[in-house]
Amino acid sequence: MALSLYDISTATYLQTLGAVAGVLDKGKSYCEANGIDLKELVDSRLYADMLPFRFQIVSVAHHSLNALKGIEAGVFGPPSGGPEYDYAGLQQLVADARAGVQAYTADKVNGWLGKDVVFQLGERKMPFTAENFVLSFSLPNFFFHATTAYDMLRMRGVPIGKRDFMGMPRIKT
């Protein structure tokens, strides 16, 4: 069986979005039990010149659901300045992204194979095929931001591990 665009994009997004939802749940429980201010966590950074935890979660949602929307439209850009989410808002954003990604069928996504997609940032344009956009741009960004959010929670002491980050593997049935 050949690997499909749906498998490399949508199924992967769903696995990691589920994992991110889980670590956010554990993060909230841990912070509440240990008197850690969730607003402080949302605004925290690993380093002064890095974007905050909030942006990491926004980017996870953006590089999944909005990546699919971008492939469909033929153009994708960075996340816009959206709302200043609190922790509950970030959890809802991930839930909404999961629901949106789940709405895409394999037939629809696989129909985009070879489709032109342009990443546009101002006047700068980077042309891709749908599959190369997913493999060389969207997924690396998606995993970078998911990993950074995970690391920020670990830095605060949240008891999460590799299995939490990986989510539910797609094992053979």
SETOR-307529 format. One line per 4 residues: number of its first residue (from 1); their letters; for each residue x, y, z of N, C-alpha, C. Coordinates in Angstrom, 1 decimal. Layout:
BEGIN
NUM) a) X/Y/Z/X/Y/Z/X/Y/Z ~ ...
This chain:
BEGIN
1) mals) 0.8/-1.2/0.0/0.0/0.0/0.0/0.9/1.2/0.0 ~ 0.6/2.2/-0.8/1.3/3.4/-0.9/0.9/4.3/0.2 ~ 1.8/5.2/0.7/1.5/6.2/1.7/0.7/7.3/1.0 ~ -0.3/7.8/1.7/-1.2/8.8/1.0/-0.9/10.2/1.7
5) lydi) -1.4/11.2/1.0/-1.3/12.6/1.5/-2.1/12.7/2.8 ~ -3.2/12.0/2.8/-4.1/12.0/4.1/-3.3/11.4/5.2 ~ -2.6/10.3/5.0/-1.8/9.6/6.0/-0.7/10.5/6.6 ~ 0.0/11.2/5.7/1.1/12.0/6.2/0.7/13.4/6.7
9) stat) -0.5/13.8/6.4/-1.0/15.1/6.9/-2.0/14.9/8.0 ~ -3.2/14.6/7.6/-4.4/14.6/8.4/-4.3/13.7/9.6 ~ -3.9/12.4/9.3/-3.8/11.4/10.4/-2.7/11.8/11.4 ~ -1.6/12.4/10.8/-0.5/12.8/11.7/-0.9/14.0/12.6
13) ylqt) -1.6/15.0/12.0/-2.1/16.1/12.7/-3.0/15.6/13.9 ~ -3.9/14.7/13.5/-4.9/14.2/14.5/-4.2/13.5/15.7 ~ -3.2/12.7/15.4/-2.4/12.1/16.5/-1.8/13.1/17.4 ~ -1.1/14.1/16.8/-0.4/15.0/17.7/-1.3/16.0/18.3
17) lgav) -2.4/16.4/17.7/-3.4/17.3/18.3/-4.0/16.6/19.5 ~ -4.3/15.3/19.4/-4.8/14.6/20.6/-3.7/14.6/21.7 ~ -2.5/14.4/21.4/-1.4/14.4/22.4/-1.3/15.8/23.0 ~ -1.4/16.9/22.2/-1.3/18.2/22.8/-2.5/18.5/23.7
21) agvl) -3.7/18.0/23.3/-4.8/18.2/24.2/-4.6/17.5/25.5 ~ -4.0/16.3/25.5/-3.7/15.6/26.7/-2.7/16.3/27.6 ~ -1.6/16.8/27.0/-0.6/17.5/27.8/-1.1/18.8/28.4 ~ -2.0/19.4/27.6/-2.6/20.7/28.1/-3.5/20.3/29.3
25) dkgk) -4.3/19.2/29.3/-5.1/18.8/30.4/-4.2/18.5/31.6 ~ -3.1/17.8/31.4/-2.2/17.5/32.5/-1.6/18.7/33.1 ~ -1.2/19.6/32.2/-0.6/20.9/32.6/-1.6/21.7/33.5 ~ -2.8/21.8/33.1/-3.8/22.5/33.9/-4.0/21.9/35.2
29) syce) -4.1/20.6/35.3/-4.3/19.9/36.6/-3.1/20.1/37.5 ~ -1.9/20.0/36.9/-0.7/20.2/37.7/-0.5/21.6/38.2 ~ -0.8/22.6/37.3/-0.7/24.0/37.8/-1.7/24.3/38.8 ~ -2.9/23.9/38.7/-3.9/24.1/39.7/-3.5/23.5/41.0
33) angi) -3.0/22.2/41.0/-2.7/21.5/42.2/-1.4/22.1/42.9 ~ -0.6/22.8/42.1/0.7/23.3/42.7/0.7/24.8/42.7 ~ -0.4/25.5/42.6/-0.4/26.9/42.7/0.3/27.7/41.7 ~ 0.4/27.1/40.5/1.1/27.8/39.4/0.0/28.6/38.6
37) dlke) 0.2/29.9/38.4/-0.7/30.7/37.7/-0.8/30.4/36.2 ~ -1.9/30.0/35.7/-2.1/29.6/34.3/-1.8/30.8/33.4 ~ -2.1/32.0/33.8/-1.9/33.2/33.0/-0.4/33.4/32.9 ~ 0.4/33.1/33.9/1.8/33.3/33.9/2.4/32.2/32.9
41) lvds) 1.8/31.0/33.0/2.3/29.9/32.1/2.0/30.3/30.6 ~ 0.8/30.8/30.3/0.4/31.2/29.0/1.4/32.3/28.4 ~ 1.8/33.2/29.3/2.7/34.3/28.8/4.2/33.9/28.9 ~ 4.5/32.7/29.4/5.9/32.4/29.6/6.7/32.1/28.3
45) rlya) 8.0/32.2/28.4/8.9/32.0/27.3/10.0/31.1/27.7 ~ 10.6/30.3/26.8/11.8/29.6/27.2/13.0/30.5/27.2 ~ 13.0/31.5/26.4/14.0/32.5/26.3/13.4/33.8/25.9 ~ 14.0/34.9/26.3/13.4/36.2/26.2/13.0/36.6/24.7
49) dmlp) 13.8/36.1/23.7/13.5/36.5/22.4/12.6/35.5/21.7 ~ 12.1/34.5/22.4/11.2/33.5/21.8/9.7/33.9/22.1 ~ 8.8/33.5/21.2/7.4/33.8/21.4/6.9/32.9/22.6 ~ 5.8/33.4/23.2/5.3/32.7/24.5/4.6/31.4/24.2
53) frfq) 4.3/30.7/25.3/3.6/29.4/25.3/2.3/29.6/24.4 ~ 1.6/30.7/24.6/0.4/30.9/23.9/0.6/30.7/22.4 ~ 1.7/31.3/21.9/2.0/31.3/20.4/2.3/29.9/20.0 ~ 2.9/29.1/20.9/3.3/27.7/20.5/2.0/26.9/20.2
57) ivsv) 1.0/27.1/21.1/-0.3/26.4/20.9/-1.1/26.9/19.7 ~ -1.1/28.2/19.5/-1.7/28.8/18.3/-1.1/28.2/17.1 ~ 0.2/28.1/17.1/0.9/27.6/15.9/0.7/26.1/15.6 ~ 0.5/25.3/16.7/0.1/23.9/16.5/-1.3/23.8/15.8
61) ahhs) -2.2/24.6/16.2/-3.5/24.7/15.5/-3.4/25.2/14.1 ~ -2.6/26.2/14.0/-2.4/26.8/12.6/-1.8/25.9/11.6 ~ -0.7/25.2/12.1/0.0/24.3/11.2/-0.7/22.9/11.0 ~ -1.9/22.8/11.5/-2.7/21.6/11.2/-3.9/22.0/10.4
65) lnal) -4.9/22.4/11.1/-6.2/22.8/10.4/-6.0/23.8/9.4 ~ -5.3/24.9/9.7/-5.1/25.9/8.7/-4.1/25.5/7.6 ~ -3.3/24.6/7.8/-2.4/24.0/6.7/-3.3/23.3/5.7 ~ -4.3/22.5/6.2/-5.2/21.8/5.3/-6.0/22.9/4.5
69) kgie) -6.5/23.9/5.2/-7.3/24.9/4.6/-6.4/25.6/3.5 ~ -5.1/25.8/3.8/-4.2/26.5/2.9/-4.0/25.6/1.7 ~ -3.8/24.3/1.9/-3.6/23.5/0.7/-4.9/23.5/-0.2 ~ -6.0/23.5/0.5/-7.3/23.5/-0.3/-7.4/24.8/-1.1
73) agvf) -7.0/25.9/-0.5/-7.0/27.2/-1.1/-5.9/27.5/-2.1 ~ -4.8/26.8/-1.9/-3.6/27.0/-2.7/-2.6/28.0/-2.1 ~ -2.9/28.6/-1.0/-2.1/29.6/-0.3/-2.1/29.5/1.2 ~ -1.0/29.6/1.8/-0.9/29.5/3.3/0.0/30.6/3.8
77) gpps) -0.3/31.2/4.9/0.6/32.2/5.5/0.7/32.0/7.0 ~ 1.5/32.8/7.6/1.7/32.6/9.1/0.5/33.0/9.9 ~ 0.4/32.5/11.1/-0.8/32.9/11.9/-0.9/34.4/12.0 ~ -2.2/34.8/12.0/-2.4/36.3/12.2/-2.4/36.6/13.6
81) ggpe) -2.6/37.9/13.9/-2.5/38.3/15.3/-3.7/38.0/16.2 ~ -4.5/37.1/15.9/-5.7/36.7/16.7/-5.8/37.1/18.1 ~ -6.8/36.5/18.8/-7.0/36.9/20.2/-5.9/36.5/21.2 ~ -5.9/37.1/22.3/-4.9/36.8/23.4/-5.6/35.7/24.2
85) ydya) -5.4/34.5/23.8/-6.0/33.3/24.5/-5.5/33.2/25.9 ~ -6.4/32.8/26.8/-6.0/32.3/28.1/-5.9/30.8/28.0 ~ -5.6/30.1/29.1/-5.3/28.7/29.0/-6.5/27.9/28.5 ~ -7.7/28.2/29.0/-8.9/27.5/28.6/-9.1/27.8/27.1
89) glqq) -8.8/29.0/26.6/-9.0/29.4/25.2/-8.0/28.6/24.3 ~ -6.8/28.3/24.8/-5.9/27.5/24.1/-6.4/26.0/24.0 ~ -6.9/25.5/25.1/-7.5/24.2/25.1/-8.6/24.1/24.1 ~ -9.5/25.1/24.0/-10.6/25.1/23.1/-10.1/25.2/21.6
93) lvad) -9.0/26.0/21.4/-8.4/26.2/20.1/-7.9/24.8/19.6 ~ -7.3/24.0/20.4/-6.8/22.7/20.0/-8.0/21.8/19.8 ~ -9.0/21.8/20.6/-10.2/21.0/20.4/-10.9/21.4/19.1 ~ -11.0/22.7/18.8/-11.6/23.1/17.5/-10.7/22.7/16.3
97) arag) -9.4/22.8/16.4/-8.5/22.3/15.4/-8.7/20.8/15.1 ~ -8.8/20.0/16.2/-9.0/18.6/16.0/-10.3/18.3/15.3 ~ -11.4/19.0/15.7/-12.7/18.8/15.1/-12.6/19.2/13.6 ~ -11.9/20.3/13.3/-11.8/20.8/11.9/-11.0/19.8/11.1
101) vqay) -9.9/19.3/11.6/-9.1/18.3/10.9/-9.9/17.0/10.6 ~ -10.6/16.6/11.6/-11.4/15.4/11.5/-12.5/15.5/10.4 ~ -12.9/16.7/10.0/-13.9/16.8/9.0/-13.3/16.6/7.6 ~ -12.0/16.6/7.4/-11.4/16.3/6.1/-11.4/14.8/5.9
105) tadk) -11.9/14.4/4.7/-11.9/13.0/4.4/-10.7/12.6/3.6 ~ -10.4/11.3/3.6/-9.2/10.9/2.9/-9.3/11.2/1.4 ~ -10.5/11.0/0.9/-10.7/11.2/-0.6/-10.4/12.7/-0.9 ~ -10.9/13.6/-0.1/-10.7/15.0/-0.3/-9.2/15.4/-0.3
109) vngw) -8.6/15.0/0.8/-7.1/15.3/1.0/-6.3/14.6/-0.1 ~ -6.5/13.4/-0.3/-5.7/12.7/-1.3/-5.9/13.3/-2.7 ~ -7.0/13.9/-3.0/-7.3/14.6/-4.3/-6.4/15.8/-4.5 ~ -5.7/16.2/-3.4/-4.8/17.4/-3.6/-3.4/17.0/-4.0
113) lgkd) -3.1/15.8/-4.1/-1.7/15.3/-4.4/-1.3/16.0/-5.7 ~ -0.1/16.7/-5.6/0.5/17.4/-6.7/0.0/18.8/-6.8 ~ -1.0/19.2/-6.1/-1.6/20.6/-6.1/-0.5/21.6/-5.7 ~ -0.6/22.7/-6.4/0.3/23.8/-6.1/-0.2/24.5/-4.8
117) vvfq) 0.8/24.8/-3.9/0.5/25.6/-2.7/1.6/26.6/-2.5 ~ 1.3/27.8/-2.2/2.3/28.8/-2.0/2.2/29.3/-0.5 ~ 3.4/29.3/0.1/3.5/29.9/1.4/3.8/31.4/1.1 ~ 3.0/32.3/1.7/3.2/33.7/1.4/3.4/34.5/2.7
121) lger) 4.4/35.2/2.8/4.7/36.1/3.9/5.1/37.5/3.3 ~ 4.1/38.4/3.3/4.3/39.7/2.7/4.5/39.5/1.2 ~ 5.6/40.0/0.7/5.9/39.8/-0.8/6.6/38.5/-1.0 ~ 7.1/37.9/0.0/7.9/36.6/-0.2/6.9/35.5/-0.4
125) kmpf) 7.3/34.7/-1.5/6.4/33.5/-1.8/7.3/32.3/-2.0 ~ 6.9/31.2/-1.4/7.6/29.9/-1.5/6.6/28.9/-2.2 ~ 6.9/28.5/-3.4/6.0/27.5/-4.0/6.3/26.1/-3.7 ~ 5.3/25.3/-3.5/5.4/23.9/-3.1/4.3/23.1/-3.9
129) taen) 4.5/21.8/-3.9/3.4/20.9/-4.2/2.8/20.6/-2.8 ~ 1.5/20.1/-2.8/0.9/19.8/-1.5/1.7/18.9/-0.6 ~ 2.2/17.8/-1.2/2.9/16.9/-0.4/4.3/17.4/0.1 ~ 4.9/18.2/-0.7/6.2/18.9/-0.2/5.9/20.0/0.8
133) fvls) 4.8/20.6/0.7/4.4/21.6/1.7/4.2/20.9/3.0 ~ 3.5/19.8/3.0/3.3/19.1/4.3/4.6/18.5/4.8 ~ 5.3/17.8/4.0/6.5/17.1/4.5/7.7/18.1/4.9 ~ 7.9/19.2/4.1/9.1/20.0/4.4/8.8/21.3/5.0
137) fslp) 7.5/21.7/5.2/7.2/22.9/5.8/6.2/22.8/7.0 ~ 5.0/22.3/6.7/4.0/22.2/7.7/4.3/21.3/8.8 ~ 4.7/20.1/8.6/5.0/19.1/9.6/6.2/19.6/10.5 ~ 7.3/20.0/9.9/8.4/20.5/10.8/7.9/21.7/11.7
141) nfff) 7.2/22.6/11.2/6.7/23.7/12.0/5.7/23.2/13.1 ~ 4.8/22.3/12.7/3.8/21.7/13.6/4.5/21.0/14.8 ~ 5.5/20.2/14.5/6.2/19.4/15.5/7.1/20.4/16.3 ~ 7.7/21.4/15.7/8.5/22.3/16.5/7.7/23.0/17.5
145) hatt) 6.5/23.5/17.2/5.7/24.2/18.2/5.1/23.3/19.2 ~ 4.7/22.0/18.8/4.2/21.1/19.7/5.3/20.7/20.7 ~ 6.5/20.5/20.3/7.7/20.2/21.1/8.0/21.3/22.1 ~ 8.0/22.5/21.6/8.3/23.7/22.4/7.2/23.8/23.5
149) aydm) 6.0/23.7/23.2/4.9/23.7/24.2/5.1/22.6/25.3 ~ 5.4/21.4/24.8/5.7/20.3/25.7/6.8/20.6/26.6 ~ 7.9/21.1/26.1/9.1/21.5/26.8/8.8/22.6/27.9 ~ 7.9/23.5/27.5/7.6/24.6/28.4/6.8/24.0/29.6
153) lrmr) 6.0/23.1/29.4/5.2/22.4/30.5/6.2/21.6/31.3 ~ 7.1/20.9/30.7/8.1/20.1/31.5/8.9/21.0/32.3 ~ 9.3/22.1/31.8/10.1/23.1/32.5/9.4/23.5/33.8 ~ 8.1/23.6/33.8/7.3/24.0/34.9/7.1/22.8/35.9
157) gvpi) 7.5/21.6/35.5/7.4/20.4/36.4/6.2/19.5/36.1 ~ 5.5/19.8/35.0/4.3/19.0/34.7/4.8/17.6/34.4 ~ 4.2/16.6/35.1/4.7/15.2/34.9/4.2/14.5/33.6 ~ 4.8/14.9/32.5/4.5/14.3/31.2/5.8/13.7/30.7
161) gkrd) 5.6/12.7/29.8/6.7/12.1/29.2/6.5/11.8/27.7 ~ 7.4/11.0/27.2/7.4/10.8/25.7/6.1/10.2/25.2 ~ 5.5/9.3/26.0/4.2/8.7/25.6/3.1/9.8/25.5 ~ 3.2/10.8/26.4/2.2/11.9/26.3/2.4/12.7/25.0
165) fmgm) 3.7/12.9/24.7/4.0/13.7/23.5/3.6/13.0/22.2 ~ 3.8/11.7/22.2/3.5/10.9/21.0/2.0/10.7/20.7 ~ 1.2/10.7/21.8/-0.2/10.4/21.6/-0.5/9.0/21.2 ~ -1.6/8.7/20.6/-2.0/7.4/20.3/-1.4/7.0/18.9
169) prik) -0.4/6.0/19.0/0.2/5.6/17.7/-0.9/4.9/16.8 ~ -0.7/5.0/15.5/-1.6/4.3/14.6/-1.1/2.9/14.3 ~ -1.4/2.0/15.3/-0.9/0.7/15.2/-1.7/-0.2/14.2 ~ -1.1/-1.2/13.7/-1.8/-2.1/12.8/-2.9/-2.8/13.5
173) t) -4.1/-2.9/12.9/-5.2/-3.5/13.5/-5.6/-4.8/12.8
